[in-house]
Amino acid sequence: MLKIIKMKNFIFIFFGFLIINSNTQILLGNEFKSEIVAIVNGSPITSFDIDERLNIFLFESDLEKNELNEKKFFKDILNSLIEDELKIQEAFKINPDIYKRAEKKARKMIENNFGPGEEKIKKNLKSYGASIQHMNKFFATDLLWTSIIKSKFEREFKTINEKVEEKLKALNLNLMKTNYKLSEIEISANNNRDIKETKNMLDKVIEGIEKGANFYSVAKRFSSAESKINNGRLGWVSKESLSEEITNIIEKTEVGEISQPIKINETYKIYRVEGKIINGQRDEKENVLELTKLIYPIGSINESNKLKIKNKIDNDLKKIANCDDLKSLHLEYGNQNKAEEASIQIFNLSNIIKREVMHLSKNEFTEPILSNDGYVVLMVCKKYLPEIKLPSKEKLKKVVENELLFELSERYINRLKSYSYIEIKK
């Protein structure tokens, strides 16, 4: 079935785009089995493109590649590819050299991030499940679109410094008042998704996060809020700046947890609470713990021997005064590798570990815990609240610039969609 989304003042620019479109390599090369999923002003988007973009998203979000996730994120992945194609087409209408320059810069980025050298790049990209050609187009599109938006809306970007000053005043926290450290994901209805589908999309996003997907990667990919530029991070927000409805939800949400969905008009929001300041006091779950892990390896032994080993560990632990002592004891137990160390906020720990360590102070340790590795002891080497750092003027300027870039980009890409011929095949 062929679904025609929009058609206004359609300009058929087929041959020019086929030259630069990597899809032609698929249609003419070894990937002849790839199916055309959509056509954007004459340029095809194939199932192979969908697969590569999906691979990148799933890898960055720590999600498993399976049929359920493929169906769950198909529409949004396709929409991102349609928007990328429109951006490239717009660049060619303005000046074909823009895309070529962006491609060169993108290639350097790939070399810096995945290289050096062709073989190393291919090897590193294999874990993403993406080709060099797709990743190059992925980076180049972002680069050229930023250039186009800044050029077309030059006047708006001249007001950045004024907006930064306003933000600095608003960020002057009074720590004796109530403040929340938040990240957000916003899913909004649009031309391709009604309010019911929007709620379904949000449910899928929440399900993915609960199964271990990275909140910030999901926000970057799917959030419709300006904060997606900063991976959903809002930072510290005063209670006074939030609506009563949002405040009521946040107050009931524990630090480290995700809030209940909040519906505002045609939009759903969820918040991740990462800190609270109430009456000048911060939540203890925000504490950072520097942990050291001791292991006493055991094989297949009976229960009475396990009890003897536990008693031995208990006696040995009486001589332990600090983490250096624990590391030495770990090696005395026959371990070849040094004791593992980690620095992590309490709310990011698994519930099992959290229960064992959250109330410990510096140089205190857990009881021996029987695990698959043997008996495990965790010791707190340091415990501290992370410093509240307000962004510098330079960093804040970048945030404000990114927010403006996002706002103008959304407006411009929607205009391009309304004047384009887009076919989606089902």
C-alpha positions as CSV (number, residue, x, y, z in Angstrom):
1,M,0.0,0.0,0.0
2,L,1.3,3.4,-0.9
3,K,0.7,6.3,1.5
4,I,1.2,9.9,0.2
5,I,1.9,12.1,3.2
6,K,2.2,15.6,1.7
7,M,2.4,17.2,-1.7
8,K,2.8,21.0,-2.2
9,N,4.7,22.7,-5.1
10,F,6.5,19.4,-5.7
11,I,9.9,19.9,-7.4
12,F,11.3,16.7,-8.8
13,I,15.0,16.8,-8.3
14,F,15.9,13.2,-9.0
15,F,19.2,12.9,-10.8
16,G,21.2,15.3,-8.7
17,F,20.3,13.6,-5.5
18,L,20.8,10.1,-6.8
19,I,24.5,11.1,-7.4
20,I,25.1,11.8,-3.7
21,N,22.6,9.4,-2.2
22,S,24.3,6.4,-0.8
23,N,21.1,4.5,-1.5
24,T,22.2,4.1,-5.2
25,Q,25.1,2.0,-4.0
26,I,22.6,-0.2,-2.4
27,L,20.3,-0.3,-5.4
28,L,23.1,-0.9,-7.9
29,G,25.5,-2.9,-5.7
30,N,25.4,-6.1,-3.7
31,E,22.4,-5.0,-1.6
32,F,20.0,-5.6,-4.5
33,K,17.6,-7.4,-2.1
34,S,17.0,-4.2,-0.1
35,E,13.5,-2.8,-0.4
36,I,12.5,0.8,-0.9
37,V,10.6,1.9,2.2
38,A,10.0,5.6,1.3
39,I,10.7,8.1,-1.5
40,V,11.5,11.7,-0.7
41,N,11.2,14.0,-3.7
42,G,12.4,11.1,-5.9
43,S,15.2,9.9,-3.7
44,P,14.7,6.4,-2.1
45,I,15.1,5.4,1.5
46,T,15.7,1.6,1.7
47,S,15.3,-1.1,4.3
48,F,19.1,-1.2,4.4
49,D,19.2,2.4,5.5
50,I,16.6,1.7,8.2
51,D,18.6,-1.2,9.4
52,E,21.9,0.7,9.7
53,R,20.2,3.7,11.5
54,L,18.4,1.4,13.8
55,N,21.7,-0.4,14.7
56,I,23.3,2.9,15.6
57,F,20.3,3.9,17.8
58,L,20.1,0.5,19.6
59,F,23.9,0.4,20.2
60,E,23.9,3.9,21.7
61,S,20.9,3.2,23.8
62,D,22.1,-0.2,25.1
63,L,19.1,-2.0,23.7
64,E,19.0,-5.4,22.2
65,K,18.4,-5.8,18.5
66,N,15.3,-7.9,18.1
67,E,12.0,-7.9,16.3
68,L,10.1,-6.1,19.1
69,N,12.5,-3.2,19.2
70,E,12.6,-3.0,15.4
71,K,8.8,-2.6,15.3
72,K,8.8,-0.3,18.3
73,F,11.2,2.3,16.8
74,F,10.6,1.9,13.1
75,K,8.4,5.0,12.5
76,D,10.8,7.3,14.4
77,I,13.9,5.9,12.6
78,L,12.2,6.3,9.3
79,N,11.2,9.9,10.1
80,S,14.8,10.7,11.0
81,L,16.0,9.4,7.7
82,I,13.3,11.3,5.8
83,E,14.4,14.5,7.6
84,D,18.1,13.8,6.8
85,E,17.2,13.4,3.1
86,L,15.3,16.7,3.1
87,K,18.3,18.4,4.8
88,I,20.7,17.1,2.1
89,Q,18.3,18.1,-0.7
90,E,18.0,21.6,0.8
91,A,21.8,21.9,1.0
92,F,22.1,21.0,-2.7
93,K,19.5,23.6,-3.7
94,I,21.5,26.2,-1.9
95,N,25.0,25.1,-3.0
96,P,26.2,21.6,-3.9
97,D,29.6,22.4,-2.4
98,I,28.1,22.7,1.1
99,Y,27.5,19.0,1.3
100,K,30.9,18.1,-0.1
101,R,32.6,20.3,2.5
102,A,30.5,18.7,5.2
103,E,31.4,15.2,4.0
104,K,35.1,16.1,4.3
105,K,34.6,17.3,7.9
106,A,32.5,14.2,8.7
107,R,35.3,12.0,7.4
108,K,37.8,13.7,9.8
109,M,35.4,13.1,12.7
110,I,35.1,9.4,11.8
111,E,38.9,9.2,11.6
112,N,39.2,10.9,15.0
113,N,36.5,8.8,16.7
114,F,36.9,5.4,15.1
115,G,40.3,5.4,13.5
116,P,43.0,5.9,12.6
117,G,43.0,4.0,9.3
118,E,40.4,2.3,7.2
119,E,40.7,-1.1,8.8
120,K,40.4,0.2,12.4
121,I,37.4,2.3,11.4
122,K,35.6,-0.7,9.9
123,K,36.4,-2.8,12.9
124,N,35.1,-0.2,15.4
125,L,32.0,0.5,13.3
126,K,31.2,-3.2,13.1
127,S,30.0,-3.0,16.8
128,Y,27.5,-0.3,15.7
129,G,26.3,-2.4,12.8
130,A,26.9,0.6,10.4
131,S,29.0,1.2,7.3
132,I,31.5,4.0,6.9
133,Q,29.3,5.4,4.2
134,H,26.2,5.6,6.4
135,M,28.1,7.0,9.4
136,N,29.7,9.6,7.1
137,K,26.3,10.7,5.8
138,F,25.0,10.7,9.4
139,F,27.7,13.1,10.6
140,A,27.7,15.2,7.4
141,T,24.0,15.9,7.6
142,D,24.2,17.3,11.1
143,L,27.2,19.5,10.1
144,L,25.6,20.9,7.0
145,W,22.2,21.5,8.7
146,T,23.8,23.5,11.5
147,S,25.5,25.6,8.9
148,I,22.3,26.2,7.0
149,I,20.2,27.1,10.0
150,K,22.9,29.6,11.3
151,S,23.1,31.2,7.9
152,K,19.4,31.5,7.3
153,F,18.6,32.8,10.8
154,E,21.6,34.9,11.4
155,R,19.6,37.7,13.0
156,E,18.2,35.4,15.7
157,F,21.6,34.2,16.7
158,K,22.8,37.7,17.3
159,T,20.6,37.8,20.4
160,I,22.4,34.9,22.1
161,N,24.4,37.1,24.5
162,E,21.2,38.7,25.9
163,K,19.6,35.3,26.4
164,V,22.7,34.1,28.2
165,E,22.5,37.0,30.7
166,E,18.8,36.2,31.4
167,K,19.7,32.5,32.0
168,L,22.5,33.4,34.4
169,K,20.1,35.4,36.5
170,A,17.6,32.6,36.5
171,L,20.3,30.0,37.5
172,N,21.3,31.9,40.6
173,L,20.1,29.2,43.0
174,N,19.0,30.0,46.5
175,L,20.1,26.7,48.1
176,M,17.8,27.2,51.1
177,K,14.8,26.9,48.8
178,T,13.5,23.8,47.1
179,N,15.3,22.8,43.9
180,Y,15.3,19.6,41.8
181,K,18.0,18.2,39.5
182,L,16.1,16.9,36.4
183,S,16.4,15.3,33.0
184,E,13.4,15.0,30.7
185,I,12.0,13.2,27.7
186,E,9.1,14.8,25.9
187,I,7.1,12.9,23.2
188,S,4.7,15.2,21.2
189,A,2.0,14.4,18.7
190,N,2.9,15.5,15.2
191,N,1.8,15.1,11.5
192,N,2.9,11.4,11.6
193,R,1.6,10.5,15.1
194,D,-1.7,11.3,16.8
195,I,-2.2,11.6,20.5
196,K,-3.0,7.9,21.0
197,E,0.2,6.8,19.0
198,T,2.1,9.4,21.0
199,K,1.1,7.7,24.3
200,N,2.0,4.3,22.9
201,M,5.4,5.7,21.9
202,L,5.9,7.0,25.4
203,D,5.0,3.7,26.9
204,K,7.6,2.0,24.6
205,V,10.2,4.5,25.7
206,I,9.5,3.9,29.4
207,E,9.6,0.2,28.8
208,G,12.9,0.4,27.1
209,I,14.4,2.5,29.9
210,E,13.1,0.1,32.6
211,K,14.8,-2.7,30.7
212,G,18.2,-0.9,30.8
213,A,18.1,1.6,27.9
214,N,20.3,4.7,28.5
215,F,17.9,7.5,29.4
216,Y,20.2,10.2,27.8
217,S,20.6,8.3,24.5
218,V,16.8,7.8,24.3
219,A,16.2,11.6,25.0
220,K,18.7,12.5,22.4
221,R,17.0,10.3,19.8
222,F,13.3,10.7,20.5
223,S,12.6,13.6,22.8
224,S,10.8,16.6,21.1
225,A,12.0,19.0,23.8
226,E,14.8,21.5,23.2
227,S,16.7,19.7,26.0
228,K,17.3,16.8,23.6
229,I,20.4,18.8,22.4
230,N,21.8,18.3,25.9
231,N,20.6,14.6,26.0
232,G,17.6,15.6,28.1
233,R,19.5,17.2,30.9
234,L,17.9,20.2,32.5
235,G,20.2,20.5,35.5
236,W,19.0,22.2,38.8
237,V,15.6,23.7,38.5
238,S,13.9,25.8,41.2
239,K,10.4,24.7,42.4
240,E,9.0,28.1,41.6
241,S,9.8,27.7,37.9
242,L,7.7,24.5,37.7
243,S,3.9,24.2,37.4
244,E,2.0,22.9,40.3
245,E,1.1,19.7,38.4
246,I,4.8,18.9,37.6
247,T,5.9,19.8,41.2
248,N,3.3,17.4,42.7
249,I,4.7,14.6,40.5
250,I,8.4,15.4,41.2
251,E,7.8,15.5,44.9
252,K,6.5,11.9,44.9
253,T,9.4,10.7,42.7
254,E,12.4,9.3,44.5
255,V,15.9,10.5,43.5
256,G,17.1,8.1,40.7
257,E,13.6,7.2,39.6
258,I,11.5,8.2,36.6
259,S,8.3,10.2,37.2
260,Q,4.8,9.2,36.1
261,P,3.9,10.5,32.7
262,I,2.6,14.1,32.6
263,K,0.2,15.1,29.8
264,I,0.2,18.7,28.7
265,N,-2.0,19.4,25.7
266,E,-0.7,17.1,22.9
267,T,2.5,16.3,24.7
268,Y,3.6,13.7,27.2
269,K,6.6,14.3,29.6
270,I,8.6,12.1,31.9
271,Y,11.3,13.4,34.3
272,R,14.3,11.6,35.7
273,V,14.9,13.0,39.2
274,E,18.7,13.1,39.9
275,G,18.8,15.3,43.0
276,K,16.7,17.3,45.4
277,I,17.4,20.2,47.7
278,I,14.8,20.7,50.4
279,N,15.4,23.2,53.2
280,G,19.0,23.3,52.3
281,Q,19.4,19.5,52.6
282,R,20.3,17.2,49.7
283,D,19.0,13.7,49.3
284,E,21.5,11.0,50.4
285,K,20.8,8.9,47.3
286,E,22.7,11.7,45.4
287,N,25.9,10.7,47.3
288,V,28.8,9.4,45.2
289,L,30.4,6.2,46.6
290,E,33.9,5.1,45.7
291,L,33.8,1.3,46.2
292,T,36.3,-1.5,46.4
293,K,35.2,-5.1,45.8
294,L,36.9,-8.1,47.5
295,I,36.2,-11.6,46.3
296,Y,36.9,-14.9,48.0
297,P,36.6,-17.4,45.2
298,I,34.9,-20.7,46.0
299,G,34.3,-23.7,43.9
300,S,31.7,-26.4,44.3
301,I,31.7,-27.0,48.1
302,N,29.2,-28.1,50.7
303,E,27.3,-25.7,53.0
304,S,29.4,-26.5,56.1
305,N,32.6,-25.4,54.2
306,K,30.9,-22.3,53.0
307,L,30.1,-21.4,56.6
308,K,33.8,-22.0,57.5
309,I,34.9,-19.7,54.7
310,K,32.5,-17.0,55.8
311,N,33.8,-17.2,59.4
312,K,37.4,-16.9,58.1
313,I,36.5,-13.8,56.0
314,D,34.7,-12.3,59.1
315,N,37.8,-12.8,61.2
316,D,40.1,-11.4,58.5
317,L,37.9,-8.3,58.1
318,K,38.4,-7.4,61.7
319,K,42.0,-6.4,60.8
320,I,40.8,-4.2,57.9
321,A,41.0,-0.5,58.5
322,N,40.8,1.0,55.0
323,C,40.4,0.2,51.3
324,D,44.2,-0.5,50.8
325,D,43.9,-3.2,53.4
326,L,40.9,-4.7,51.6
327,K,42.8,-4.7,48.3
328,S,45.7,-6.6,49.9
329,L,43.4,-9.1,51.4
330,H,41.7,-9.6,48.0
331,L,45.1,-10.7,46.6
332,E,45.9,-12.9,49.6
333,Y,42.8,-14.9,48.7
334,G,44.4,-16.1,45.5
335,N,42.9,-13.6,43.0
336,Q,45.1,-12.9,40.0
337,N,43.5,-9.6,39.2
338,K,43.5,-6.5,41.5
339,A,40.3,-5.7,43.4
340,E,37.7,-3.9,41.3
341,E,37.0,-0.3,42.0
342,A,34.1,1.9,41.0
343,S,32.9,5.5,41.6
344,I,29.1,5.8,41.3
345,Q,26.1,7.7,42.6
346,I,23.9,5.7,45.0
347,F,20.8,6.1,42.8
348,N,22.6,4.5,39.8
349,L,23.3,1.3,41.8
350,S,21.2,-1.8,41.4
351,N,18.6,-2.2,44.1
352,I,20.4,-5.2,45.6
353,I,23.7,-3.3,45.9
354,K,22.0,-0.1,47.0
355,R,20.4,-1.8,50.0
356,E,23.8,-3.1,51.1
357,V,25.9,0.1,50.8
358,M,23.8,3.2,50.9
359,H,24.0,3.6,54.7
360,L,27.7,2.8,55.0
361,S,30.2,5.5,55.9
362,K,33.8,5.8,54.7
363,N,35.9,2.7,55.5
364,E,32.8,0.6,56.4
365,F,32.1,-2.6,54.5
366,T,29.3,-5.0,53.9
367,E,28.8,-8.5,55.3
368,P,30.3,-11.2,53.0
369,I,27.7,-11.7,50.3
370,L,27.5,-15.1,48.5
371,S,27.5,-14.6,44.7
372,N,28.4,-16.5,41.5
373,D,32.0,-15.3,41.9
374,G,32.2,-16.5,45.5
375,Y,31.9,-14.4,48.6
376,V,32.0,-10.7,47.9
377,V,32.7,-7.8,50.3
378,L,32.1,-4.1,49.2
379,M,33.9,-1.3,51.1
380,V,33.2,2.4,50.9
381,C,36.5,4.2,50.3
382,K,34.9,7.7,49.9
383,K,31.4,9.1,50.2
384,Y,30.5,12.6,49.2
385,L,27.9,14.8,47.6
386,P,28.9,16.0,44.1
387,E,29.6,19.7,44.0
388,I,26.8,21.8,42.5
389,K,28.4,23.5,39.6
390,L,26.6,26.2,37.7
391,P,27.6,26.4,34.1
392,S,30.2,28.9,33.0
393,K,29.1,31.7,30.7
394,E,30.8,30.0,27.8
395,K,29.1,26.7,28.4
396,L,25.7,28.4,29.0
397,K,26.1,30.2,25.7
398,K,26.6,26.9,24.0
399,V,23.4,25.6,25.6
400,V,21.3,28.6,24.6
401,E,22.7,28.4,21.1
402,N,21.8,24.7,20.9
403,E,18.3,25.4,22.2
404,L,17.8,28.1,19.5
405,L,19.3,25.8,16.9
406,F,16.8,23.1,17.8
407,E,13.8,25.4,17.8
408,L,14.6,27.0,14.4
409,S,15.6,23.6,12.9
410,E,12.2,22.1,13.9
411,R,10.4,25.0,12.4
412,Y,12.4,24.9,9.1
413,I,12.3,21.1,8.6
414,N,8.5,21.1,9.1
415,R,8.2,23.7,6.4
416,L,10.3,21.6,4.1
417,K,8.1,18.6,4.8
418,S,4.9,20.5,3.9
419,Y,6.4,21.4,0.5
420,S,7.8,18.0,-0.3
421,Y,6.5,14.9,-2.0
422,I,7.0,12.0,0.5
423,E,5.8,8.4,-0.2
424,I,5.8,5.7,2.5
425,K,5.3,2.1,1.3
426,K,3.8,-0.3,3.8
